[in-house]
Every structure is written in C-alpha cells, then in structure tokens.
C-alpha cells in the first residue's frame, strides 16, 4: 500500500500547486519539488520490492532525488547556516547545497527504511517524526496535511497487521521526511528527530561489518526475545520477552521523545 501513499501524495501536491496555495518564488515550486522527490522514493522502493536491490545500490540511489532539492535550496536562497547549542552558529556555505543536502536525503531515506520488520514500525514511527516536523513549520501546514492524514490511516491498519506499506512506502516516507525538512529549513530539528533511526542503523551496520552477523529475534509464537544487541529491536528485546505490539510501542515512544525535542529546539533556540 506504499504505492497508494505515493499516488495520493503526488495528486494532492499537484492540486495544491494548481490552486496556487503553495510557496512559489523565482519560478520554483515547493509542492512540485516535493512531489518529484516522493515519486522517486516510491519508485526506488518499488524496484526493491520487485528486484531485491543490494544495499550498495539502495544506499546511494536517493542521491538522485537530492538534485531537485539542491535546485530549490539555491533558487530560494535557503539559509546555509545551522545553530547548534553550545557550539553556536555553524556556517556551511556552498557545502550545504552540494554536500549536506545530498547526505540528508541519503541518510534519512535509508535509516527510515532500515527501522522496520514489525507491524506498524515502518509506518507509525515516521508518522510521529513527520508530525513533529510539521508542528515545527506551521507555515507549510497545507503542504503536508493531506499526505500526513493519509499516512496516519495506513499506519493504523499497518499496526493492526491488516496491510503493509512495503519498501515503496518506507522509502517514500523517508524521502518525504528528508525533503520536507530541507524545504522547511529544519536542519537542527531533523538531526534531533532522526537520532533513533541513525542509532538503529549504526548498530546494524557495525555488527555486519565487524561481527559479520545480522540482527534477529526469536519468536515463540507469542513473544519476541533476543540474545544479542545488534539493532534497536534486539536492544529492547535483549533477554526481555515482549509481544510485537509492546516492542513497537516502546520504539514509537523513543521516536516520540526525540520528535518532541525537535519541536522544542525550534521553540527555544
């Protein structure tokens, strides 16, 4: 059902552009840019669902979707600086356009996709993150309210195990988060919000590179338990049997905490 999200979001953003209720400056449209990025994310996920792409391809393919965002950021002259607590203001200059934005798209899209495997995990968690970003950028509310509501409906059914968003959905929502954060100029908020995703991916990659083993859990028909700590799921279930819903709710709570911190960073800094 990830394809349904991509199609709905694309049509919604085209309608927003058609009725002129978007942010257009210097001939650059935020809704159309966002639609292009989400379309590519969905296409990339669909390829993975069909062909089971190797990670070395999936890791770098999102860089293609960064091109329209770079063009938008340059055209709208978005701030290239980021305010970091204690450190102060860090000026990135041209590196923000040609290095940071591509890295944002690549890292966020892949890390969101990697936090999955349980009913609701790859849908509810991104929904929480997206809500946090939307609250942090109320001026762009119309840009994401439709896609967010549609994704929330999918999340409810996904959490119940009634439908699955697949890679097409997880890559598309990851691309949505990254693209919206760039368009809304939410650098610090995005960094804070995706910490759980990055932490999960780092755990997985470190164990693959150094231990040469993948993260896995034991399911006895009722509960999940793990004998190692190689991902966020196995960390929570490490010698602690929990039901699938309990694990998903626990991880969602972690994601929600960082989403709240992301909102606070906009209000307080």
Secondary structure as GFF3:
##gff-version 3
##sequence-region A 1 269
A	DSSP	alpha_helix	2	18	.	.	.	ID=ss1
A	DSSP	beta_strand	24	25	.	.	.	ID=ss2
A	DSSP	beta_strand	28	29	.	.	.	ID=ss3
A	DSSP	alpha_helix	30	51	.	.	.	ID=ss4
A	DSSP	alpha_helix	55	75	.	.	.	ID=ss5
A	DSSP	beta_strand	81	84	.	.	.	ID=ss6
A	DSSP	beta_strand	88	91	.	.	.	ID=ss7
A	DSSP	alpha_helix	94	95	.	.	.	ID=ss8
A	DSSP	pi_helix	96	100	.	.	.	ID=ss9
A	DSSP	alpha_helix	101	114	.	.	.	ID=ss10
A	DSSP	alpha_helix	121	136	.	.	.	ID=ss11
A	DSSP	three_ten_helix	138	140	.	.	.	ID=ss12
A	DSSP	alpha_helix	141	159	.	.	.	ID=ss13
A	DSSP	alpha_helix	166	183	.	.	.	ID=ss14
A	DSSP	alpha_helix	187	193	.	.	.	ID=ss15
A	DSSP	alpha_helix	195	206	.	.	.	ID=ss16
A	DSSP	pi_helix	207	211	.	.	.	ID=ss17
A	DSSP	beta_strand	218	219	.	.	.	ID=ss18
A	DSSP	beta_strand	224	225	.	.	.	ID=ss19
A	DSSP	alpha_helix	232	236	.	.	.	ID=ss20
A	DSSP	alpha_helix	244	268	.	.	.	ID=ss21
###
